[in-house]
Amino acid sequence: MMSKKTNSHLPSMVKKLLKRSSRKAGLSPGSLIHIGEQKVPEVKLSLINYDLQQVVRHESETIEELISQIPSEGISWLNITGLHDIDIIQKIGEHYNINVLNLEDILNTGQRPKCELYDDYLYIVLKMITYNDESYEAEIEQVSILLGDNYVITFQEREGDVFEPIRKRLQNTKGRLRKYGADYLVYALMDVIIDNYYIVMEKIGWAIEDLDEKILVNPDQDRLTSIQNLKREILLIRKSIWPLRETVNQLQSEGTDLISESIAPYLRDLYDHTIQVVETIEIFREMASNIMDLYLSNLSNRMNEVMKVLTIIATIFIPLTFIAGIYGMNFERMPELHWNWGYPLVWTIMLVVAGILILFFRKKKWL
């Protein structure tokens, strides 16, 4: 089923965002207010502690219990799913000495991708994207990452993510994740998010091809709605991906002890992937505009075909109407009116004229 969203959908999204953001009007910087939709009924907390010897997973309903399970050695990956419980975010910030402005950004799900470097931690914002190629709708979720000396904290808006391959790779003692530090875990998380963009790009490509074929067959009003939805979603995805180049480039160029030199080649590869994704979404944006042009052109051609047929029909009937008009005049002295073969003769002439015109139009390939 095609999505039936109208052009008012995007302004309504903007209105909702502005309405939620307006709640912070007049408050001091760093005031912790959740700006966004509550996408899970309850916040879920999970912790993975690992080193070369073992991997231990913990789940709890309280952040205090999970924090108490964090060892002094090894790497800890704390994942928070759901951002509406401000108390949990605040306790994490107090435990790890996170700047209150970063906590504010974590709670504001309208952030653009970015990277901020501090003395003892790194703050990264990314967008996790899934795409429904049937309804041409994109689900965009903000993912915030905190990288410390021996810990990584991820904040997600809803359940379900692309991190499951990372969790499985942590079980492999021969993999790089267990051998490298927390910086490699952050790279792996960013890499799997960006790799998922390729899946999204592939689905958008299929959607563009599908729309292109349907427009050629039947450029009706539903197709126009689908094109508008597709263009809007591509624009939203582009907005979420475009700043990522700067973010990854900043990770490469910023000198910090939190990212070791051994991670530099992986970050360069990540930057290359980011460039490819950005270029692909730009190509798709152009293709979506071309599809709109194709729709309008095809619609215009079909209208021209209809007008041509109507014009030909009108042209055929012009001489017939002329003949009928002459013999429809009420004059007494019209000799043809008294002929026995007058009526059949007029019909014969009219049919011959119509036949000659039809043959002429066919010869000109207008029919």
Secondary structure, 3 states (H helix, E strand, C coil): CCCCCCCCHHHHHHHHHHHHHHHHCCCCCCCCCCECCCCCCCCEEEEEEECCCCEEEEEECCHHHHHHCCCCCCEEEEEEECCCCHHHHHHHHHHHCCCHHHHHHHHECCCCCEEEECCCCEEEEEEEEEEECCCCEEEEEEEEEEECCCEEEEEECCCCCCCHHHHHHCCCCCCHHHHCCHHHHHHHHHHHHHHHHHHHHHHHHHHHHHHHHHHHHCCCHHHHHHHHHHHHHHHHHHHHHCCHHHHHHHHHHCCCCCCCHHHHHHHHHHHHHHHHHHHHHHHHHHHHHHHHHHHHHHHHHHHHHHHHHHHHHHHHHHHHHHHHHHCCCCCCCCHHHHCCCHHHHHHHHHHHHHHHHHHHHHHCCCC
